[in-house]
Amino acid sequence: MIKKLLLWILRISAGFLVLSVVLVIATRFVPIVLTPLMVIRLIEGGFEGKWVGIDKTWTPLESIAPNIQRAVIASEDARFLTHSGIDWDAVQEAQKRNERTERLAAQGKIKKKRLYGASTITMQTAKNAFLFPARTYLRKAFEAYFTYLIEFFWGKRRILEVYLNVIEMGSGVYGVEAASQHYFGKSAAHLSPREAALIAAVLPNPRKWSSAKPSGYIQRKASTIQARSAGVALP
């Protein structure tokens, strides 16, 4: 019985390995038209009685303004070009900051425990393109697996291209082309540095914040991103 169980586990693992590699290689060359998160948002909208739809237009990286490419790197992953998918320096930095936050919260010096993450553009792309956004260790393990897989088979330019095309940028809005049209009425190819910075500034919570009607906090954050973008190299 144990041998049969182990054999089935081995077969399932081998099958998953083969299918995942085939999927990643295939999506290296074809647009990703639908992601698990898009499906989840549609289902959530159905249960809530709100039809949000999917506003998305696949756009090649060459047709996306360098301004927004630099802005998202400056905002989300400054070491995008140098790490191999997971930025272990950022992981250590986040761990130290979280430990300090927890210590201050325990001492009553702060009210909320704000946890810092170290998610790279590659990790976000792996999660958005292939996985459901569950907060479990198993999901994180699959995320790490797909992160290294797409780094190996796709390379930085394709990772950035997919990221800019599938990232959630508002209620029912996905990708920078749809966001650019939705918020500024223009193509992503013509985004100004300020507009690009405003889009990047809301990425942590695009359904709460607006690029078109930015709060003071988003305005200040966009200014910081815009300043940092000037020195960002592109793949």
Rosetta silent file (secondary structure, phi, psi, omega in degrees, C-alpha in Angstrom):
SEQUENCE: MIKKLLLWILRISAGFLVLSVVLVIATRFVPIVLTPLMVIRLIEGGFEGKWVGIDKTWTPLESIAPNIQRAVIASEDARFLTHSGIDWDAVQEAQKRNERTERLAAQGKIKKKRLYGASTITMQTAKNAFLFPARTYLRKAFEAYFTYLIEFFWGKRRILEVYLNVIEMGSGVYGVEAASQHYFGKSAAHLSPREAALIAAVLPNPRKWSSAKPSGYIQRKASTIQARSAGVALP
SCORE:     score description
SCORE:     0.000 S_00000001
   1 L     0.000  -45.304  179.947    0.000    0.000    0.000 S_00000001
   2 H   -64.870  -39.949  179.947    2.768    2.434    0.919 S_00000001
   3 H   -64.044  -40.703  178.595    4.699    1.553   -2.244 S_00000001
   4 H   -65.133  -40.167  178.720    1.616    2.208   -4.380 S_00000001
   5 H   -63.640  -44.762  178.690    1.031    5.528   -2.635 S_00000001
   6 H   -63.267  -37.443  178.952    4.644    6.573   -3.171 S_00000001
   7 H   -64.863  -41.420  178.259    4.408    5.518   -6.803 S_00000001
   8 H   -66.402  -40.083  177.281    1.311    7.682   -7.315 S_00000001
   9 H   -62.196  -41.720  178.577    2.992   10.621   -5.605 S_00000001
  10 H   -63.571  -42.347  179.434    6.007   10.174   -7.880 S_00000001
  11 H   -65.245  -44.239  179.565    3.798   10.037  -10.969 S_00000001
  12 H   -63.556  -42.241  179.763    1.818   13.109   -9.948 S_00000001
  13 H   -64.066  -43.225  179.096    5.014   15.021   -9.173 S_00000001
  14 H   -64.974  -40.973  178.720    6.576   14.037  -12.501 S_00000001
  15 H   -63.618  -42.666  178.053    3.400   14.978  -14.342 S_00000001
  16 H   -63.285  -41.228 -179.553    3.253   18.367  -12.632 S_00000001
  17 H   -61.018  -47.430 -178.935    6.915   18.994  -13.425 S_00000001
  18 H   -64.640  -47.313 -177.930    6.449   18.218  -17.111 S_00000001
  19 H   -63.981  -40.051 -179.365    3.198   20.199  -17.437 S_00000001
  20 H   -66.366  -39.905  178.855    4.586   23.240  -15.613 S_00000001
  21 H   -66.331  -43.555  178.062    7.682   23.339  -17.807 S_00000001
  22 H   -61.337  -43.013  179.801    5.582   22.981  -20.970 S_00000001
  23 H   -61.928  -45.804 -178.846    3.237   25.749  -19.754 S_00000001
  24 H   -66.240  -41.528  178.378    6.083   28.137  -18.998 S_00000001
  25 H   -64.277  -41.848 -179.581    7.800   27.462  -22.324 S_00000001
  26 H   -63.626  -42.745 -177.897    4.514   27.950  -24.204 S_00000001
  27 L   -77.679   -2.291  171.486    3.749   31.253  -22.476 S_00000001
  28 L   -69.460  -24.953 -172.760    7.216   32.458  -23.373 S_00000001
  29 L  -117.169  -15.398 -177.365    5.911   32.973  -26.904 S_00000001
  30 L  -119.872  150.367  178.247    2.146   33.576  -26.673 S_00000001
  31 L   -64.102  147.107  174.099    0.160   36.271  -24.840 S_00000001
  32 L   -92.723  110.949 -172.603   -1.438   35.363  -21.511 S_00000001
  33 L   -92.587  -19.181 -177.832   -5.089   36.218  -22.027 S_00000001
  34 L  -149.021  139.864  178.921   -6.515   35.071  -18.676 S_00000001
  35 L  -124.787  160.845  177.329   -5.098   34.593  -15.187 S_00000001
  36 H   -55.160  -38.471 -179.578   -6.434   32.929  -12.024 S_00000001
  37 H   -63.899  -38.833  177.690   -6.840   36.339  -10.357 S_00000001
  38 H   -60.676  -41.833  178.296   -9.035   37.578  -13.200 S_00000001
  39 H   -63.416  -43.757  179.890  -11.287   34.547  -12.753 S_00000001
  40 H   -61.201  -44.361 -179.512  -11.447   35.141   -8.988 S_00000001
  41 H   -63.613  -36.857  177.416  -12.405   38.802   -9.460 S_00000001
  42 H   -64.245  -43.775 -179.981  -15.185   37.798  -11.865 S_00000001
  43 H   -65.905  -43.947  178.004  -16.555   35.271   -9.364 S_00000001
  44 H   -59.350  -42.310  179.411  -16.298   37.767   -6.496 S_00000001
  45 H   -63.503  -36.068  177.760  -18.155   40.332   -8.580 S_00000001
  46 H   -64.851  -44.020  179.259  -20.890   37.796   -9.305 S_00000001
  47 H   -66.588  -32.976 -179.050  -21.393   37.010   -5.634 S_00000001
  48 L   -87.253   -2.917 -179.226  -21.424   40.709   -4.774 S_00000001
  49 L    73.539   23.097  179.915  -23.826   41.522   -7.593 S_00000001
  50 L  -123.679  113.468  178.642  -21.249   43.740   -9.310 S_00000001
  51 L   -87.162  110.846 -178.122  -20.169   42.905  -12.846 S_00000001
  52 L   -99.017  -26.060  179.951  -16.670   44.333  -13.292 S_00000001
  53 L    69.600 -168.787  178.367  -15.631   42.437  -16.413 S_00000001
  54 L  -131.772  109.820  177.220  -12.058   42.286  -17.693 S_00000001
  55 E   -99.228  104.665 -172.639  -10.529   45.384  -19.260 S_00000001
  56 E  -155.007  134.507  175.969   -7.264   44.152  -20.747 S_00000001
  57 L  -135.181  114.106 -179.001   -5.280   44.668  -23.950 S_00000001
  58 L   -66.659  129.777 -177.085   -2.103   42.671  -24.527 S_00000001
  59 L  -133.114  125.673  177.752    0.673   45.040  -25.602 S_00000001
  60 L   -59.380  151.720 -177.603    4.245   44.103  -26.627 S_00000001
  61 H   -58.449  -33.744 -179.346    6.991   45.571  -24.481 S_00000001
  62 H   -64.202  -21.373 -178.874    8.220   47.624  -27.450 S_00000001
  63 H  -101.165   10.966  177.485    4.872   49.462  -27.473 S_00000001
  64 L  -109.227  127.796 -175.373    4.961   50.291  -23.759 S_00000001
  65 L   -55.488  134.684  174.299    6.611   53.576  -22.805 S_00000001
  66 H   -54.553  -26.883  179.397   10.008   53.227  -21.115 S_00000001
  67 H   -57.422  -46.071 -178.730    8.636   55.674  -18.534 S_00000001
  68 H   -76.034  -31.151  175.744    6.248   53.084  -17.078 S_00000001
  69 H   -61.652  -46.886  179.444    8.810   50.297  -17.367 S_00000001
  70 H   -66.594  -37.992 -176.563   11.258   52.315  -15.277 S_00000001
  71 H   -64.301  -43.751 -178.461    8.549   53.426  -12.852 S_00000001
  72 H   -70.593  -33.163  175.960    7.413   49.911  -11.915 S_00000001
  73 H   -66.810  -45.262  179.014   10.999   48.745  -11.463 S_00000001
  74 H   -61.949  -35.824 -176.412   11.771   51.763   -9.266 S_00000001
  75 H   -82.284  -42.998 -168.654    8.597   51.181   -7.263 S_00000001
  76 H  -103.465  -26.769 -170.088    8.403   47.391   -6.995 S_00000001
  77 L  -164.334   79.702 -174.304   11.855   45.883   -7.513 S_00000001
  78 L   -62.275  -27.012 -179.271   14.927   48.113   -7.719 S_00000001
  79 L  -101.424   26.750 -176.518   17.272   45.111   -8.088 S_00000001
  80 L   -53.311  -42.181 -175.688   15.168   43.466  -10.803 S_00000001
  81 L   -76.817  -15.664 -172.881   18.049   43.206  -13.277 S_00000001
  82 L  -108.744  -21.237  179.884   20.541   41.742  -10.823 S_00000001
  83 L   -88.957  168.410 -176.726   18.698   39.114   -8.772 S_00000001
  84 L  -100.746   22.001  178.923   17.804   35.620  -10.000 S_00000001
  85 L   127.600  -48.654  175.881   14.099   35.834   -9.193 S_00000001
  86 L  -113.980  125.762 -179.623   14.102   36.110   -5.411 S_00000001
  87 L   -89.114   94.044 -174.714   15.946   39.040   -3.872 S_00000001
  88 H   -68.013  -28.019  174.794   17.441   37.423   -0.789 S_00000001
  89 H   -64.448  -42.251  178.722   18.938   40.730    0.389 S_00000001
  90 H   -66.925  -34.952  177.580   15.438   42.228    0.366 S_00000001
  91 H   -61.219  -45.303  179.553   14.112   39.169    2.211 S_00000001
  92 H   -65.738  -40.991  178.875   16.649   39.711    5.002 S_00000001
  93 H   -62.680  -43.097  179.696   15.898   43.441    5.113 S_00000001
  94 H   -65.023  -39.315  179.625   12.147   42.771    5.367 S_00000001
  95 H   -62.944  -42.703  178.978   12.680   40.214    8.106 S_00000001
  96 H   -64.569  -41.631 -179.697   14.682   42.689   10.172 S_00000001
  97 H   -66.889  -38.728  179.147   12.079   45.425    9.704 S_00000001
  98 H   -67.458  -38.817  177.402    9.256   43.059   10.643 S_00000001
  99 H   -63.616  -40.250  178.491   11.094   41.934   13.780 S_00000001
 100 H   -66.703  -41.054  179.094   11.589   45.569   14.774 S_00000001
 101 H   -62.466  -44.505  179.306    7.912   46.337   14.083 S_00000001
 102 H   -63.712  -36.559  179.506    6.763   43.403   16.193 S_00000001
 103 H   -67.355  -43.135  179.380    9.060   44.484   19.025 S_00000001
 104 H   -67.398  -36.149  178.137    7.734   48.051   18.980 S_00000001
 105 H   -66.617  -39.708  179.049    4.140   46.783   18.858 S_00000001
 106 H   -65.848  -29.788  179.209    4.775   44.529   21.854 S_00000001
 107 L   -84.340   -4.606  179.877    6.175   47.534   23.744 S_00000001
 108 L    78.287   15.435 -177.774    3.070   49.551   22.904 S_00000001
 109 L   -85.516  -20.006  173.956    5.025   52.144   20.947 S_00000001
 110 L  -132.349  155.165 -175.481    3.029   51.580   17.754 S_00000001
 111 L   -88.261  -36.025 -174.894   -0.617   50.591   17.292 S_00000001
 112 L  -117.540  148.611  175.183   -0.455   48.425   14.213 S_00000001
 113 L   -93.292   97.435  178.065    1.867   45.697   13.067 S_00000001
 114 L   -88.197  117.045 -178.855    2.784   46.682    9.528 S_00000001
 115 L   -93.640  135.458  179.938    4.477   43.750    7.842 S_00000001
 116 L  -100.383  141.946  179.720    6.986   44.375    5.078 S_00000001
 117 L  -109.474  175.749  179.280    7.367   42.058    2.099 S_00000001
 118 L  -138.404   36.410 -177.108   10.152   41.337   -0.357 S_00000001
 119 L   -75.207  125.244  179.681    8.185   40.273   -3.401 S_00000001
 120 L   -87.341  170.544  175.623   10.069   40.870   -6.645 S_00000001
 121 H   -61.225  -38.582  178.808    8.588   41.589  -10.068 S_00000001
 122 H   -64.362  -43.079  178.535    9.431   38.013  -11.045 S_00000001
 123 H   -64.044  -42.705  178.568    7.629   36.626   -7.990 S_00000001
 124 H   -64.450  -37.576  178.599    4.588   38.806   -8.639 S_00000001
 125 H   -66.127  -43.712  177.984    4.548   37.700  -12.277 S_00000001
 126 H   -60.151  -44.323  179.909    4.724   34.025  -11.296 S_00000001
 127 H   -65.796  -47.621 -175.504    1.878   34.501   -8.818 S_00000001
 128 H   -69.610  -35.599 -174.697   -0.316   36.558  -11.130 S_00000001
 129 H   -81.425  -33.120 -169.264    0.195   34.436  -14.236 S_00000001
 130 H  -124.871  -15.137 -168.681   -0.053   30.918  -12.799 S_00000001
 131 L  -126.225  161.103  173.517   -1.317   30.835   -9.208 S_00000001
 132 L   -86.374  144.951 -174.872   -4.246   31.729   -6.999 S_00000001
 133 L   -79.720   53.149  177.603   -3.581   34.513   -4.439 S_00000001
 134 L   -86.907  146.195  179.690   -3.918   32.341   -1.330 S_00000001
 135 L   -96.389   75.387  179.206   -1.798   33.136    1.723 S_00000001
 136 L  -133.262  159.423  177.666   -0.415   29.680    2.427 S_00000001
 137 H   -66.811  -32.623  178.519    3.039   28.148    2.629 S_00000001
 138 H   -64.646  -44.036  177.748    2.124   25.771   -0.187 S_00000001
 139 H   -60.924  -41.881  179.268    1.255   28.707   -2.471 S_00000001
 140 H   -63.748  -35.328  178.587    4.522   30.386   -1.548 S_00000001
 141 H   -66.248  -45.124  176.969    6.411   27.195   -2.401 S_00000001
 142 H   -63.911  -36.649  178.551    4.776   27.022   -5.831 S_00000001
 143 H   -61.823  -43.744  177.863    5.476   30.724   -6.279 S_00000001
 144 H   -63.203  -40.702  179.657    9.180   30.173   -5.643 S_00000001
 145 H   -61.619  -50.216 -179.691    9.191   27.228   -8.065 S_00000001
 146 H   -68.739  -28.629  177.310    7.541   29.208  -10.879 S_00000001
 147 H   -60.488  -50.554  179.739    9.727   32.223  -10.087 S_00000001
 148 H   -69.628  -31.222 -179.885   12.919   30.338  -10.859 S_00000001
 149 H   -65.408  -46.518 -178.528   11.260   28.587  -13.791 S_00000001
 150 H   -74.451  -28.656  173.388   10.309   31.788  -15.596 S_00000001
 151 H   -60.802  -40.208 -176.828   13.667   33.375  -14.817 S_00000001
 152 H   -73.455  -46.073 -173.204   15.305   30.421  -16.578 S_00000001
 153 H   -90.981  -27.368 -175.238   12.973   30.091  -19.578 S_00000001
 154 L   -96.795  -48.913 -171.224   11.725   33.653  -20.087 S_00000001
 155 L    87.052  168.105 -171.430   14.449   36.110  -19.151 S_00000001
 156 H   -65.338  -40.546 -177.474   14.004   39.620  -17.798 S_00000001
 157 H   -63.593  -44.417 -179.894   12.413   41.269  -20.847 S_00000001
 158 H   -67.841  -38.405  177.951    9.653   38.680  -21.122 S_00000001
 159 H   -60.305  -46.139  179.625    9.052   38.743  -17.365 S_00000001
 160 H   -65.160  -39.010  179.227    8.654   42.523  -17.442 S_00000001
 161 H   -62.283  -47.070  179.673    6.412   42.288  -20.511 S_00000001
 162 H   -65.693  -43.734  178.883    4.077   39.755  -18.883 S_00000001
 163 H   -55.054  -47.912 -177.161    4.078   41.665  -15.597 S_00000001
 164 H   -70.232  -13.499 -179.313    3.042   44.881  -17.332 S_00000001
 165 H  -101.874  -18.450 -175.946    0.258   43.055  -19.166 S_00000001
 166 H  -117.902  -12.138 -176.634   -1.370   41.034  -16.363 S_00000001
 167 L   -62.665  138.780  177.993   -0.880   43.099  -13.196 S_00000001
 168 E   -72.257  128.737 -175.933   -4.128   44.281  -11.579 S_00000001
 169 E  -129.618   19.593  179.819   -4.414   48.059  -11.897 S_00000001
 170 E   156.105  177.283  179.675   -7.961   48.759  -10.797 S_00000001
 171 L   -68.085  105.502 -178.404  -11.364   47.149  -10.507 S_00000001
 172 L    79.755    4.994 -177.721  -11.514   44.975  -13.621 S_00000001
 173 E  -107.830  125.308 -177.338   -8.475   46.742  -15.108 S_00000001
 174 E  -133.183  131.081  177.932   -5.402   44.654  -15.957 S_00000001
 175 L    87.968  156.520 -173.650   -2.160   45.702  -17.571 S_00000001
 176 H   -73.191  -28.055  178.554   -0.668   49.108  -18.312 S_00000001
 177 H   -65.766  -48.003  178.204   -2.398   49.584  -21.663 S_00000001
 178 H   -63.729  -40.156  179.797   -5.853   49.230  -20.109 S_00000001
 179 H   -65.149  -41.647 -179.842   -4.775   51.350  -17.120 S_00000001
 180 H   -63.207  -43.852  178.146   -3.376   54.078  -19.355 S_00000001
 181 H   -67.216  -41.133 -175.770   -6.565   54.228  -21.405 S_00000001
 182 H   -68.311  -43.498 -173.068   -8.791   54.010  -18.313 S_00000001
 183 H   -94.009  -30.886 -173.646   -7.065   56.662  -16.203 S_00000001
 184 H  -125.214   -1.926  175.792   -5.461   58.999  -18.744 S_00000001
 185 L    65.844   31.918  179.676   -7.246   58.348  -22.040 S_00000001
 186 L  -146.709  166.355  178.336   -4.090   57.533  -23.961 S_00000001
 187 L   -71.835  153.173  177.257   -1.985   54.586  -25.077 S_00000001
 188 H   -63.485  -18.501  178.736    0.683   53.168  -22.771 S_00000001
 189 H   -70.195  -17.790 -174.030    3.187   54.133  -25.446 S_00000001
 190 H  -117.274   19.363  178.533    2.610   57.808  -24.642 S_00000001
 191 L   -67.612  133.556  176.438    2.611   57.871  -20.853 S_00000001
 192 L   -77.909  165.541  177.133    4.515   60.795  -19.386 S_00000001
 193 H   -56.957  -38.510 -179.215    6.961   60.261  -16.502 S_00000001
 194 H   -70.064  -43.877  178.597    4.398   61.666  -14.039 S_00000001
 195 H   -62.672  -40.902  178.259    1.544   59.530  -15.342 S_00000001
 196 H   -62.632  -42.716  179.418    3.756   56.456  -15.226 S_00000001
 197 H   -64.699  -36.934  178.613    4.752   57.229  -11.644 S_00000001
 198 H   -66.969  -38.759  176.705    1.099   57.651  -10.625 S_00000001
 199 H   -65.208  -45.144 -179.600    0.206   54.248  -12.101 S_00000001
 200 H   -65.627  -31.651 -175.463    3.142   52.603  -10.328 S_00000001
 201 H   -65.884  -27.210 -176.131    2.299   54.342   -7.046 S_00000001
 202 L   -94.342   -1.730 -173.907   -1.061   52.565   -6.661 S_00000001
 203 L   -56.312  -35.126  178.306    0.178   49.044   -7.452 S_00000001
 204 L   -60.235  -29.570  179.956    0.184   47.791   -3.842 S_00000001
 205 L  -151.433   71.956 -172.897   -3.586   48.357   -3.677 S_00000001
 206 L   -70.788  -14.562  177.604   -4.975   49.430   -7.079 S_00000001
 207 L   -89.276  -11.111  177.500   -8.612   48.836   -6.109 S_00000001
 208 L   -98.175  -42.339 -177.046   -8.313   51.220   -3.151 S_00000001
 209 L  -101.165  159.999 -178.748   -6.199   53.996   -4.669 S_00000001
 210 L  -126.603  134.582  175.827   -6.655   55.828   -7.965 S_00000001
 211 L   -75.172  -30.917 -178.173   -4.059   57.054  -10.430 S_00000001
 212 L   -78.843  -31.388  179.113   -6.532   59.531  -11.914 S_00000001
 213 L  -126.362   67.799 -174.022   -7.609   60.950   -8.539 S_00000001
 214 L   -72.177  140.884  173.816   -4.528   60.487   -6.357 S_00000001
 215 L   -74.343  175.058  176.919   -4.547   61.322   -2.681 S_00000001
 216 H   -60.739  -38.783  178.501   -1.801   63.402   -1.140 S_00000001
 217 H   -61.844  -45.556 -179.862   -0.030   60.225   -0.092 S_00000001
 218 H   -66.349  -36.941  176.984   -0.107   58.837   -3.640 S_00000001
 219 H   -60.682  -44.669 -179.644    1.101   62.168   -5.023 S_00000001
 220 H   -67.710  -40.677  178.677    4.102   62.114   -2.692 S_00000001
 221 H   -63.974  -40.972  178.634    4.816   58.479   -3.436 S_00000001
 222 H   -62.312  -37.460  178.601    4.614   59.158   -7.176 S_00000001
 223 H   -63.456  -41.054  177.760    7.126   61.994   -6.793 S_00000001
 224 H   -64.519  -44.845  179.303    9.556   59.626   -5.083 S_00000001
 225 H   -62.359  -42.818 -179.180    9.076   56.993   -7.793 S_00000001
 226 H   -62.171  -40.098  178.970    9.531   59.581  -10.542 S_00000001
 227 H   -66.508  -40.867 -179.753   12.802   60.749   -9.017 S_00000001
 228 H   -70.936  -30.033 -175.844   14.099   57.194   -8.661 S_00000001
 229 H   -62.605  -28.314 -174.433   13.041   56.225  -12.185 S_00000001
 230 L   -57.730  -32.001 -176.904   15.573   58.516  -13.814 S_00000001
 231 L  -101.694   11.674 -176.380   18.441   56.190  -12.994 S_00000001
 232 L   -84.534  128.941  175.091   16.738   52.868  -13.711 S_00000001
 233 L   -88.217  150.831 -179.393   18.214   50.659  -16.446 S_00000001
 234 L  -110.084  150.939  179.659   15.923   48.491  -18.582 S_00000001
 235 L   -71.516    0.000    0.000   16.440   44.895  -19.716 S_00000001
